[in-house]
């Protein structure tokens, strides 16, 4: 059985005081959850977030990591820096990073390597744009992102890797793939992982990351292939996020 994982991606939101307050409000609402709960917060909030979740089961994640240990990479953060902060997870290859900051399948691969070397669990994002979907290219795009972005990894590595399927057209737009469509697409991702990485697809946890919210989380999470959610806007409100975490209650 794959344990579900619900991760909040705060993106560029919340200062340190707001982080402390939101965690304090959220913690009792998700106590005893049947899934792993992760908050991926801005770099400036990581230290206070780690302190705020102490004594809870909530894990903390970053939103990006560089592949080099150090060097002339202004504005980047290394895996060792995250390790020093005792970060548990890191999002890699989010569509916004690909769209605005030049992230590629190659850099996704390098960043994932760096995270695993530092014993930080990567949440690797894949997904197609609306035009790619309309042109019937969804499977082709996902195949490339998976095989190139995760090239060279072994089946055992997928015990630590989480994959997030986030159709770009459904991120922050209010649009959502139907539960059936999301399940079928994630099933395809799992089949590629099984074929290319010696059965890794059966054990890797794959999240859905396209506008999951309290109103649709039960339906999405009821699908066999969906192991959790990468939650954007709904993760910024304790009530909404806790409803998603407690989808089965």
C-alpha positions, 0 to 999 in steps of 0.5 A: 500500500502506498501511503497518501501524501498531501503537500501544500505549496505556499509559493511566494506567500506568507512571512515568518509571523504568518507562517508561525500563525498558520502552522499553529492553526493547522497543526491540531486540525491535521493531528492523526491524519492518515496521510503524510502532511507536508508544507513547502514554504518560501526559503525565508520561512523554512527555519521558523516553519521547522520550529513551528511543526516541532512535536507534530507530524507535519513535515517541511519542504522547500520549493527549489534546490540547486544542483551545485554544493556552492558557487556563483549562483546568485539567488540559489540555495544548495541541498546542503543548506536545506539539509542544515535546516533539516528540510524533509522535502523539496519541490523540483521542476514545478511548472512555474519554475519551468515557465519563468525561470528556465527549468528544463528536464536536464536541470530537474534531473540534476536538482533531483540528484542533489536532493537525494544525495542530501537525503531530502525527498524530492517532489518531482513535477510533470505536466502538459500545457493546455495547448499540448493537451489540445494537440494530443501531446499529453503522453508524449510530453509526460514521457519525455519529462519522466524519462529525461528528468529521472534518467539514471535513477535506480528503482530503489531511488523511487522509495524516496521520490514523489512525483506530482502530475500537475496539468499546467492548464489547471494550476491556479486557474480553477480548472480541474481535470476530471477524476477519471482523466486525472486517474488515467493520466497518472496511470500512464505515468505509472506505466512509464515508470514501471517500464523504464525503471524496473517496476518503480511505478508500483511503489512511487507515490504520485500526486495530483496537482491541479486545483485540488480543493475541499470540494473535489478532494474526496472524488480525486482521492477515491481514484486508485492511481492518485496517491495525494495532492500538491495543493496551491491556493487551498494550502494557505488556509488552515480550514481548507487544507485540513479538509483536504488532508482529512479527505477520508473522514 
